[in-house]
Amino acid sequence: IEPPRMLVGLEFAGHHGLTFAHFLKKKGYAVVSGLPAHTKKAKEIEDNSPEKNDRKDAALICKLVGDGTFVPFPFLREPYTSLKLLVMQRHRLTVEENRFKNRLQSILDLAWPEFMGHFSFINKKTPLALLERWPLPEDLARADARSVRRFIRSTSRGQIGPDKIRAIIESARESVGLKDGSELRRLEIQHLLGRWKLNRTQKSELDERIAALVERCPEARALTSVPEVSTLSAAVIVAELGTPETYEHPRQILKLAGMNLVGSTSGTSVYGRRWQSKRGRPMLRRQLFLIAGRWCGPRGLYREDYQRMLERNGRRRTKAVAAIARKLVPVLFRVMKTGEPFDRERFLRNRYSREEAVA
């Protein structure tokens, strides 16, 4: 059978499937993807047995493909491929940074429990610089008080006053932190801060690459014209969605993000409220929720809708922001699809005309 007349279905699981799909595409085969969830359910229906082998899996995938139960394979072209790789790499660095922060806080809870009482966030410049120079309270207590004051004032650019500096020094001298194993705790804090510093440097490099790539991608560049959509937010949205030509309606994006509404019904009976399925891509859903949160701010374009939803839903802020995020999807989809910058006047004019028509 000639390659153009053959349809190859792959269950997209593991890393080898992507390489194999590109290899087959170069050979001229049409490749589609069978979802692992479909294969799992089909196994329960066709042959509900604990047997597991490649022949059984291949037969099920062939049956699903023959029935039309498949999705297009996610072949990406430049610059979407590079944008996807950069966004995923930055996401992994962010997850790693959160681990560094949690680990550092757990060490300080034992070695210097009073430290976090002086700072709102440990990942700011001043607390990190302070720990890098004096990792433990006894280190700071032995240091010259004038040098400590000069260092903190210089690092914080005068944001920390003399009273707070005096309180930091006193807490170091009177700390109730554990003294045993001080040498090893000091070493762990130093190693942790060194890895965290490297993490921040790598994230800065990725941010520069992402910003340069967004300028080359028309869809991402158009998204940055939407209010409250940063360069990183535009990059994440485009990286998660891929080519806009793949989608025909905003409902497809809502389902991909797991923001489609589901509920329990039977005949004319409706059980409870409807909720978001959350069976989709969490990074895309998170970005849409963050953008919607900014649009609900005091100067946001959906502030009035947000206030009305709060009054109607009993001050449920998360639910209101999620509803605004669903409203944002058609706006973002149109900007991506057309590549035209966001027109604020046109948006407000169309929005108010729709509200007047409904009234």
Buried (B, 14 or more C-beta within 10 A) or exposed (E): EEEEEEEBBBBBEEEEBBEBBEEBBEEEBBBBBBBEEBBEEBBEEEEEEEEEEEEBBEBBBEBBBEEEBBEEBBBBEEBBEBBBBBBBBBBEBEEBBEEBBEBBEEBBEEBBBBBBEBBEEBBEEBBBBBBBBBBBBBBBBEBEEEEBBEBBBEBBEEEBEEEBBEBBBEBBEEBEBEEEEBEEBBEBBEEBBEBBEEBBEBBEEBBEBBBEBBEEBBBBBBBBBBEBBBBBBBBBBBBBBBBBEEBEEBBBBBBBBBBBEEEEEEEEEEEEEEEBBEEBBEBBBBBBBBBBBBBBEEEBBBBEBBEEBBEEEEEEEEBBBBBBBBBBBBBBBBBBBEEEEBEEEEBEEEBEEEEEEEE
